[in-house]
Amino acid sequence: PSNNSINSYIGYRELQNADIVAGYSLRFVYDKIVVSPRFGIVYKRYFYGPNEDREDFLQTANIKIDYIVNDNMNISVFGGYSNRDSSSGNSNANYDFESADGGIALGLNTTF
């Protein structure tokens, strides 16, 4: 094999990991309004190279609210938040960090 394919394999192996994922979502319908909250968690562990023993923990919380205008149109508001905690593992690089992200969106969906 060429050096490029060996380096690609080594890089690929460093990112091998296992995930444990859980999520819970609900859907509430109130006449023309649909409320859909969701919560999820992900635990990830890396196995090889500088990422060996690195652990990531991600939590997400989202809510979507749809207003049904008619059979062909609805207006949506979406909000989401995520929180990530990552550990360095055996790496010389510092992967130990925490981050948080959030956002909102407004949408108009139609069929014709």
C-alpha positions as CSV (number, residue, x, y, z in Angstrom):
1,P,0.0,0.0,0.0
2,S,1.0,3.6,-0.6
3,N,2.0,5.9,2.2
4,N,-1.1,8.0,1.6
5,S,-3.4,5.0,2.2
6,I,-1.5,3.9,5.3
7,N,-1.7,7.5,6.7
8,S,-5.4,7.6,5.8
9,Y,-5.9,4.3,7.7
10,I,-4.0,5.5,10.7
11,G,-6.0,8.7,10.8
12,Y,-9.2,6.8,10.4
13,R,-8.3,4.5,13.3
14,E,-7.6,7.4,15.6
15,L,-11.3,8.5,15.3
16,Q,-12.8,5.1,16.0
17,N,-15.2,5.3,18.8
18,A,-18.4,3.9,20.4
19,D,-21.5,5.9,21.1
20,I,-24.3,5.4,23.5
21,V,-27.3,7.5,22.5
22,A,-30.6,8.1,24.2
23,G,-33.4,10.4,23.3
24,Y,-36.9,11.2,24.4
25,S,-39.5,13.2,22.5
26,L,-43.1,14.1,23.0
27,R,-45.8,15.6,20.7
28,F,-48.7,17.6,22.1
29,V,-51.5,18.7,19.8
30,Y,-53.8,21.6,20.9
31,D,-56.3,22.3,18.1
32,K,-54.0,24.1,15.5
33,I,-50.8,24.2,17.6
34,V,-48.4,21.2,17.8
35,V,-45.7,21.3,20.5
36,S,-42.8,18.9,20.1
37,P,-40.1,18.9,22.9
38,R,-37.1,16.6,22.6
39,F,-34.1,15.8,24.9
40,G,-31.1,13.7,23.9
41,I,-27.8,12.6,25.4
42,V,-24.8,11.1,23.7
43,Y,-21.8,9.5,25.4
44,K,-18.8,8.9,23.1
45,R,-15.5,7.1,23.9
46,Y,-12.5,6.9,21.6
47,F,-10.2,3.9,21.5
48,Y,-6.9,4.5,19.6
49,G,-4.0,6.8,19.1
50,P,-3.9,10.3,20.7
51,N,-7.7,10.1,21.2
52,E,-7.5,6.9,23.2
53,D,-9.6,7.2,26.4
54,R,-11.1,10.6,25.2
55,E,-14.7,10.9,26.4
56,D,-17.4,13.3,25.1
57,F,-20.7,13.9,26.7
58,L,-23.3,15.8,24.7
59,Q,-26.7,16.9,25.9
60,T,-29.4,18.5,23.7
61,A,-32.7,20.1,24.3
62,N,-35.0,21.2,21.5
63,I,-38.6,22.4,21.1
64,K,-40.6,22.9,18.0
65,I,-43.9,24.7,17.9
66,D,-46.0,24.5,14.7
67,Y,-49.1,26.6,14.0
68,I,-51.3,25.0,11.4
69,V,-52.6,27.7,9.2
70,N,-54.5,25.4,6.9
71,D,-54.1,21.9,5.2
72,N,-51.3,23.3,3.0
73,M,-49.4,25.7,5.3
74,N,-47.9,25.9,8.8
75,I,-45.6,28.2,10.6
76,S,-42.9,26.8,12.8
77,V,-40.7,28.1,15.6
78,F,-37.7,26.0,16.6
79,G,-35.4,26.5,19.6
80,G,-32.4,24.3,20.4
81,Y,-29.6,24.1,23.0
82,S,-26.6,21.8,23.3
83,N,-23.9,21.4,25.9
84,R,-20.7,19.4,25.3
85,D,-18.1,18.2,27.7
86,S,-15.0,16.7,26.2
87,S,-11.9,15.2,28.0
88,S,-8.4,14.9,26.6
89,G,-7.7,11.2,27.0
90,N,-4.1,10.3,26.3
91,S,-3.5,13.1,23.8
92,N,-0.7,15.7,24.2
93,A,-3.2,18.1,22.6
94,N,-5.7,19.6,24.9
95,Y,-9.1,18.3,24.0
96,D,-10.5,19.0,27.4
97,F,-13.2,21.6,27.0
98,E,-16.8,22.5,27.5
99,S,-19.0,24.2,25.0
100,A,-22.6,25.3,24.7
101,D,-24.6,26.4,21.7
102,G,-28.1,27.6,21.2
103,G,-30.3,29.0,18.5
104,I,-33.8,29.7,17.3
105,A,-35.4,29.5,13.8
106,L,-38.6,30.5,12.2
107,G,-40.0,28.6,9.3
108,L,-42.9,28.7,6.9
109,N,-43.9,25.3,5.3
110,T,-46.3,25.0,2.5
111,T,-47.4,22.4,-0.1
112,F,-49.0,23.2,-3.4
